[in-house]
Structures are given as structure tokens and as C-alpha cells.
């Protein structure tokens, strides 16, 4: 039954899920048409709002790109890889291997979604080198299933945005005058309970979803070994002034010491808190100290930076959508339509439902329901944070539907978007697209990285099929 459902999702993804960039374009036209029909704005006013919005979330795009890149660079650290290799040596059969991959990816994604994507892939590859009786595509799918918890973790764009004081996209602060720290979003029972349940139940589901021996698509372990050997050549360098500086660990230690001093001062005077910039800074410092030598971190960072192209391409388009929705009043119209049949107890639930229905990229929902939903959630008796969490949780479900298809092909690790795929023509929600999808959703919110976070936190229905769906289908069709 589960396998049949998975195959159905795969067929759907392969036939009907285009590249996320096309979603951005189609959504742009739909949004413009909706603003023309349901708001008093004229064509020129709508186009003007779209143009201005293109540039409103550039800061958010860079923040998302840095979250992804610093996470990837951290996962590439030699110390992290050694730990993952030891972890990969534990399982002895397919079910245990899939559970191990999922747990590694889930924990990593909860900490940093860029880090989790790479960690899951690396563990899958390491297990593929050790076990022959295992479907490598199934391991890939398990790795991406771990990504389901990212929106409920420390790098959640919604949570980070609402925790960032002064952010242009922090709708919660604009409406209430207050920011929402992690104690009101990430570390709440209604956020942590679903995360824990997923971590406990998904391994059980993987046990029943695994392909049988006759259906397995196996990979030659020697191929993976040779790829990694080619991937990490350590050529001897001539000792020059430049190479000495590039390999000088003392430079890294001095920079990390400056960072540690800053954090100590901030915590001692203001207490511990985490916003978007602080999260990026923490990932950067950890990556630097784990790589130690400057040139090693540069190479790892450059590798991760190759994966941010979709973010930089699509985010401006989502900013344009946000601009149309917010400046023409369309966002309020859509949001209020949900508010009309919602109560203080059901608004978060409907945010969850809408997030499952219209969300292809992360961040797409915020702009659509940001303003109105925020106003609704801030009414007396409403939980202004639970609605955002509902929207974020809604992103998890679609991912689960198809992530366990054993058809993912072995591919060479290539940063983020090319993590597990070496067949560019496989377009159906591919995994490497996933990071971009996440960003997209945030962009759709129309409130920048922070805005997206806020939008989600407010429980605004997010739009565009489903980031999770993309994840799911990504892994499946990899």
C-alpha cells in the first residue's frame, strides 16, 4: 500500500512538477491577475508594485544563501565527516541504514537545513560504500525525509525572522511592537511534539516502505569510493608566502577568538538570543574552527556557494509577488477570506492546511497571507505564534508522501543542489532544488527572510504547492 502510494507520487512529480523557477513565473502572472480582479488597483499600479517588490528581499536572499552555504561548509569539515563515517558503520541491514540516514539528516536539518541536507547525503554515501544489499535510492529518499523538520528547527526562516528586531519583514513586530523569541516559537510544545513524533515514527515507516531484494536498485560501492578519491585530491604545494598564509591556522583562531569575544559580551550583557544574523554568524564561526586552515574553509565555502544559484534567481521574483500582494491589498483580501471562517482555535489549523495545498517553495505562503493573517492572529485571544508554526508544520507533510521511493540514482556529491543527482534531465522536484524551494517559500511570504519567518509564524497560509512536496518528490525522483 505504502509503496503503491509512493509510486503514484513519483509519477505525478515526474509529469507535473516543473523547475521551481517556472512556479515563480506562473505565480507572478496569477498574482497580477488576482490583484487586477479583486483590488481597485490599475494595471500600471500593479506593475509598479511588482517592480518595486523585486528589490525588497535582496537582504533576505543573501541571508538564506549564507545559511545554506555556511551549513554546507560546516558539513564538509574533516571532523564532521569522520564522525559521519563512524555513524555509517553502525547499520548492518537496509532498514537500519535508512533509519540511520533519516535520523542524521533530521537532526542536522533541525540544527541548520543546509547542514542537514549535506549530512544526510554523506551518511547515505558512506553506507552505500559499506552495504551491498541496500537500495541506494531508498537511502537518498530517507536522507531527504529528514529535511521535514527543518522548518521547525533553529534555521527556520519563520522563527528567525520573528526573532529579528527591526527586520523589515518582521510582521509580528510591526503589528504588536514585540519580537517572538525561540521560546515562543521553536521551543514550544506544539512545535517540539510534532518534531519528536516524526523522529520516532518515520524510522518505523521506513521499515515498511523499503523495497524488497528483487526491487532494489543497488550501487557499486567501488564507484562511490573512486568518486570521493577524485573529489578530495591533496596535492603538495610549493611553500610560498601565499600558501603559508592560506594554511595558517593562527589566523583562523584569531578571527574565531574575536567572534567568541563578541558573543560572550552579548550574552553577558543582554542574555542569549538568536536571530538570522546571529545564526549565520554561529555557523560561520563553527565552520572556520572545524576546518581550521583558512584555505580549507574557502574551498568548502566555495563548494557550498555553487548551490545558491536558484535562490538568487528566484527570490527577486517572489519579492515581486510580495510587492503586488502587499501594495495592492491582495494579501489582506486573501488572508481575510481565511479569517472569515476561522476562530482563535482554528486559524493555526487552517494555516497548516493551506500550507499543504499551495506551497511549492518555502516562503511562498508568507506574502500571500502575511498581512491579513497577521492581523487576524494578533486579535485578542489569538496565538500570534501558533499560526506561523502551523504553516511551517504544514510544509512537512507533502515531503513525507514520496520521499521514500527507491528510485533515486546514485550521484556524486556536488555541493547542495547536486548532492545526489547526476542526471540533470530529472526535473521532478529534484533534491538539489530543494534549498531553492525553501527560499522560494520564504520569498513568497513577501517579507524577506525575516518576513517569511514572520508570515509563517503568524499562520499565514503559504502558497505554491509545497516545499515538502518538492522535497519528497525530489528525493524520490532523484
C-alpha positions in Angstrom: 0.0 0.0 0.0 2.7 2.5 1.0 4.9 1.5 -1.9 2.0 2.0 -4.3 1.3 5.5 -2.9 4.9 6.3 -3.3 5.0 5.2 -6.9 1.9 7.3 -7.6 3.6 10.4 -6.1 6.7 9.7 -8.3 4.6 9.5 -11.5 2.9 12.8 -10.5 6.2 14.5 -9.8 7.8 13.3 -13.0 4.9 14.5 -15.1 3.7 17.7 -13.5 6.3 19.2 -11.3 8.5 21.7 -13.3 11.5 23.5 -12.1 10.7 25.9 -9.2 11.7 28.9 -11.4 8.6 28.1 -13.5 6.4 28.3 -10.4 7.8 31.7 -9.6 6.9 32.9 -13.1 3.4 31.3 -13.1 2.7 32.6 -9.6 3.7 36.1 -10.8 1.1 36.1 -13.5 -1.6 34.6 -11.3 -0.9 37.2 -8.6 -1.0 40.1 -11.1 -4.3 38.8 -12.5 -5.8 38.3 -9.0 -4.8 41.9 -7.9 -6.4 43.2 -11.1 -9.7 41.4 -10.4 -10.0 41.6 -6.6 -8.4 45.0 -5.8 -9.1 48.5 -7.1 -5.5 48.8 -8.4 -5.0 49.5 -12.1 -2.5 47.7 -14.4 0.2 50.3 -14.2 -0.1 50.4 -10.4 0.2 46.6 -10.2 3.2 46.5 -12.4 4.8 49.3 -10.4 4.3 47.4 -7.2 5.8 44.3 -8.8 8.9 46.1 -9.9 9.5 47.7 -6.5 9.0 44.4 -4.8 11.7 42.8 -6.9 14.4 44.5 -4.8 12.7 44.4 -1.4 14.0 41.0 -0.3 17.6 41.1 -1.5 18.9 41.1 2.0 16.7 38.1 2.8 18.0 36.3 -0.3 21.6 36.8 0.8 20.8 35.7 4.4 19.2 32.5 3.0 22.2 31.9 0.7 24.6 32.3 3.6 22.6 29.9 5.8 22.8 27.3 3.1 26.5 27.9 2.3 27.7 28.0 5.8 25.8 24.9 6.6 27.2 23.1 3.7 30.8 24.2 4.5 30.4 23.0 8.1 29.2 19.6 6.9 32.3 19.4 4.8 34.7 19.7 7.7 37.0 16.7 8.2 36.0 16.3 11.8 32.3 16.1 10.8 33.0 13.7 8.0 34.9 11.4 10.3 32.0 11.3 12.7 29.6 10.6 9.9 31.8 7.7 8.7 31.7 6.1 12.2 27.9 6.6 12.2 27.6 4.9 8.8 29.4 1.9 10.1 26.7 1.0 12.6 23.8 -0.3 10.5 24.0 -3.8 9.1 20.8 -4.1 7.0 18.6 -1.8 4.8 16.0 -0.8 7.4 18.6 0.2 9.9 20.6 2.0 7.2 17.6 4.0 6.2 16.7 4.9 9.8 20.3 6.0 10.4 20.3 8.2 7.3 17.0 9.7 8.3 18.0 10.5 11.9 21.3 12.0 10.8 19.5 14.2 8.2 16.7 15.1 10.6 18.9 16.2 13.5 21.2 18.0 11.1 18.3 19.8 9.4 16.8 20.8 12.7 20.2 22.5 13.5 20.7 24.0 10.1 18.9 23.0 7.0 21.9 23.4 4.7 23.9 21.3 7.1 21.2 18.6 7.3 21.0 18.3 3.5 24.6 17.5 3.2 24.9 15.4 6.3 22.1 13.1 5.1 23.7 12.7 1.7 27.1 12.0 3.1 25.8 9.3 5.5 23.9 7.7 2.6 27.0 7.6 0.5 29.1 6.2 3.3 26.6 3.5 4.0 26.4 2.8 0.2 30.2 2.0 0.4 29.7 -0.5 3.2 26.5 -2.3 2.4 25.7 -4.1 -0.8 22.2 -5.4 -0.1 20.6 -1.9 0.1 18.7 0.2 -2.3 20.8 3.4 -2.6 17.8 5.4 -3.9 15.9 4.4 -0.8 18.7 5.8 1.3 18.7 9.0 -0.7 14.9 9.3 -0.1 15.4 8.7 3.7 18.0 11.4 3.7 15.6 14.0 2.3 12.8 12.8 4.5 15.0 14.1 7.4 14.5 17.5 5.9 10.9 17.5 7.0 11.8 19.0 10.4 13.9 22.0 9.1 11.0 24.5 9.3 10.6 23.6 13.0 14.3 23.9 13.7 16.8 26.5 14.6 17.2 27.7 11.0 13.5 28.1 10.4 13.2 31.3 8.4 9.9 32.0 10.0 11.2 31.7 13.6 14.4 33.6 12.8 12.5 36.4 11.2 10.1 36.9 14.0 13.1 36.9 16.4 15.0 39.6 14.5 14.4 43.1 15.9 14.0 45.8 13.3 13.7 43.4 10.4 11.7 44.9 7.5 10.0 41.6 7.2 9.2 41.1 10.9 5.4 41.5 10.6 4.8 40.3 14.1 6.9 43.2 15.5 5.3 45.7 13.1 1.8 44.7 14.3 2.4 44.0 18.0 5.6 46.0 18.7 7.2 42.9 20.0 9.5 40.2 18.7 8.9 36.5 19.1 11.9 34.7 20.5 12.6 31.0 20.1 10.9 30.3 23.5 7.7 31.4 21.8 8.2 29.5 18.6 10.8 26.7 18.3 10.8 25.6 21.9 7.1 25.3 22.4 5.3 22.1 22.9 3.1 22.5 19.8 6.3 22.7 17.7 8.6 20.2 19.5 5.9 17.4 19.9 5.4 17.0 16.1 9.2 17.0 15.6 9.7 14.3 18.2 6.9 12.2 16.7 8.4 12.5 13.3 11.8 11.4 14.5 10.2 8.4 16.3 7.6 7.3 13.7 9.4 7.9 10.4 12.0 5.1 11.1 9.1 2.7 11.7 7.5 3.8 8.3 10.8 3.3 6.6 10.9 -0.3 7.8 7.7 -1.0 5.9 8.5 1.2 2.9 11.8 -0.4 2.0 12.0 -2.2 -1.4 12.4 -5.9 -1.4 15.5 -7.7 -2.6 14.2 -8.1 -6.2 13.2 -4.4 -6.4 16.5 -3.0 -5.1 18.5 -0.6 -7.3 22.0 -1.2 -5.9 25.1 0.9 -6.4 28.6 -0.4 -6.8 30.5 0.7 -3.6 33.7 1.0 -5.6 32.2 3.7 -7.7 31.4 5.8 -4.6 34.9 5.2 -3.3 36.5 6.3 -6.5 34.4 9.4 -6.7 35.4 10.5 -3.3 39.1 9.9 -4.0 38.8 12.1 -7.1 36.8 14.6 -5.2 39.4 15.3 -2.5 42.8 15.4 -4.0 45.5 16.7 -1.7 48.3 17.9 -3.9 51.6 19.0 -2.5 52.0 22.8 -2.7 55.2 24.8 -3.0 55.9 26.7 0.2 55.4 30.3 -0.6 54.3 33.4 1.3 50.8 32.9 -0.1 50.5 29.2 0.8 51.8 29.8 4.3 49.1 32.4 4.9 46.4 30.2 3.3 47.3 27.3 5.7 48.0 29.4 8.8 45.6 28.2 11.5 46.6 31.0 13.8 44.7 33.4 11.5 41.5 31.4 11.9 41.9 31.2 15.7 42.3 35.0 15.9 39.1 35.5 13.9 37.2 32.9 15.9 38.5 34.5 19.1 37.1 37.8 18.0 33.8 36.2 17.3 33.8 34.4 20.7 34.5 37.6 22.5 31.6 39.3 20.8 29.2 36.5 21.7 30.4 36.5 25.3 29.9 40.2 25.6 26.4 40.0 24.0 25.3 37.1 26.2 26.7 38.6 29.4 25.1 42.0 28.8 21.8 41.1 27.0 21.3 37.4 27.6 21.3 34.7 24.9 19.1 35.2 21.9 19.3 34.1 18.3 18.2 36.0 15.2 19.0 35.5 11.5 22.4 37.2 11.5 23.4 35.6 14.8 22.5 32.2 13.4 24.7 32.7 10.3 27.5 34.1 12.4 27.4 31.0 14.6 27.5 28.6 11.6 30.4 30.6 10.2 32.5 30.5 13.3 31.9 26.8 13.8 32.9 26.1 10.2 36.0 28.2 10.5 37.2 26.4 13.6 36.3 22.9 12.3 38.3 23.5 9.1 41.0 25.4 11.0 43.1 26.2 7.9 41.7 29.3 6.0 42.1 27.8 2.5 40.2 24.6 3.5 37.3 26.7 4.6 37.5 28.8 1.5 37.2 25.7 -0.7 34.3 24.2 1.3 32.5 27.6 1.3 33.0 27.9 -2.5 31.6 24.4 -2.9 28.5 25.4 -1.0 28.2 28.7 -2.8 27.7 26.8 -6.1 24.3 25.7 -4.8 22.7 29.1 -4.2 22.0 30.0 -7.9 18.3 29.1 -7.7 17.9 31.3 -4.6 19.5 34.3 -6.3 17.4 33.8 -9.4 14.0 33.1 -7.9 14.0 35.3 -4.8 13.6 38.6 -6.6 10.6 37.1 -8.4 9.0 36.2 -5.1 9.8 39.7 -3.9 7.8 41.0 -6.9 4.9 38.8 -5.9 5.1 40.1 -2.4 5.2 43.6 -3.7 2.0 43.1 -5.7 0.2 41.4 -2.8 1.1 43.9 -0.1 0.9 47.2 -2.0 -2.4 46.4 -3.8 -4.0 44.9 -0.7 -4.4 41.5 -2.2 -2.6 39.8 0.7 -5.2 41.2 3.1 -8.1 40.1 0.8 -6.8 36.5 0.7 -5.9 36.3 4.4 -9.3 37.8 5.5 -11.1 35.1 3.4 -9.5 32.6 5.7 -10.1 34.6 8.8 -13.8 34.8 7.9 -14.4 31.2 8.8 -11.6 30.8 11.4 -11.6 31.2 15.1 -8.8 31.8 17.6 -8.5 28.0 17.9 -8.7 27.0 14.2 -6.7 29.7 12.5 -3.4 27.9 13.0 -5.1 24.7 11.7 -6.2 26.4 8.5 -2.7 27.8 8.1 -1.5 24.2 8.3 -4.0 23.1 5.7 -3.3 25.9 3.3 0.4 25.4 3.6 -0.1 21.8 2.4 -2.2 22.9 -0.5 -0.4 25.9 -2.0 3.2 25.8 -1.5 5.9 24.8 -3.9 8.6 26.9 -2.4 9.4 27.8 1.1 8.4 31.3 1.7 5.7 31.4 -1.0 2.9 31.5 1.5 4.0 34.4 3.6 3.5 37.1 1.1 0.1 35.7 0.2 -1.3 35.6 3.7 1.1 37.7 5.6 -0.6 40.9 6.3 -4.2 39.8 6.8 -3.3 36.6 8.6 -1.0 38.6 10.9 -3.8 41.0 11.8 -6.1 38.1 12.5 -3.6 36.2 14.6 -3.0 39.3 16.7 -6.6 39.7 17.7 -7.4 39.3 21.4 -7.3 35.6 22.3 -5.3 34.5 19.3 -1.9 32.9 19.5 0.2 35.1 17.1 3.0 32.5 17.0 1.0 29.2 16.7 -0.4 30.2 13.3 3.1 30.6 11.9 4.1 27.2 13.4 1.0 25.7 11.8 2.1 27.0 8.5 5.6 25.7 9.0 4.4 22.3 10.1 2.2 22.1 7.0 5.4 22.0 5.0 6.4 18.7 6.5 3.6 16.6 5.2 4.0 16.7 1.4 7.6 15.7 1.9 6.6 12.5 3.6 4.4 11.3 0.8 7.1 10.5 -1.8 10.4 10.7 -0.2 10.8 7.0 0.2 10.8 5.9 -3.4 13.8 3.6 -4.1 14.4 5.1 -7.5 16.8 7.8 -6.6 20.0 7.3 -8.6 23.5 7.3 -7.1 25.2 10.6 -7.8 28.3 12.3 -6.9 28.2 14.8 -4.1 28.3 18.2 -5.6 27.5 20.8 -3.0 23.8 21.2 -2.3 21.6 21.1 -5.3 23.6 18.4 -6.9 24.0 16.4 -3.8 22.6 13.2 -5.1 21.8 13.7 -8.6 23.9 13.4 -11.7 21.1 13.3 -14.2 20.2 16.9 -14.9 17.2 15.9 -17.0 15.5 14.5 -14.0 13.4 17.5 -13.1 10.7 16.3 -10.9 11.2 18.1 -7.7 14.8 17.2 -7.5 16.6 17.4 -4.3 19.1 19.9 -5.3 16.3 22.2 -6.0 15.1 21.8 -2.5 17.1 24.5 -0.9 16.0 26.9 -3.5 12.4 25.8 -2.8 12.8 26.6 0.8 14.0 30.0 0.0 11.2 30.5 -2.5 8.7 29.9 0.1 10.2 32.5 2.3 10.2 34.8 -0.6 6.6 34.2 -1.4 5.8 35.5 2.0 6.9 38.7 0.7 8.6 39.7 3.9 12.1 38.8 3.1 13.8 36.0 5.0 12.6 37.5 8.2 9.3 38.3 6.7 8.8 34.8 5.6 9.5 33.6 9.0 7.1 36.0 10.4 4.5 35.2 8.0 4.7 31.6 8.8 4.7 32.3 12.5 1.6 34.3 12.0 0.0 31.3 10.5 -0.5 32.9 7.1 -1.4 30.4 4.5 1.6 29.8 2.4 1.2 29.4 -1.3 2.7 27.3 -4.0 2.2 23.7 -3.8 4.7 22.6 -1.2 8.2 22.8 -0.3 7.9 19.5 1.4 6.2 18.1 -1.6 9.2 19.2 -3.6 11.4 17.5 -1.1 9.5 14.4 -1.2 9.3 14.2 -4.9 12.8 15.4 -5.1 14.2 12.5 -3.3 12.0 10.1 -5.0 12.8 11.2 -8.5 16.4 12.0 -7.8 
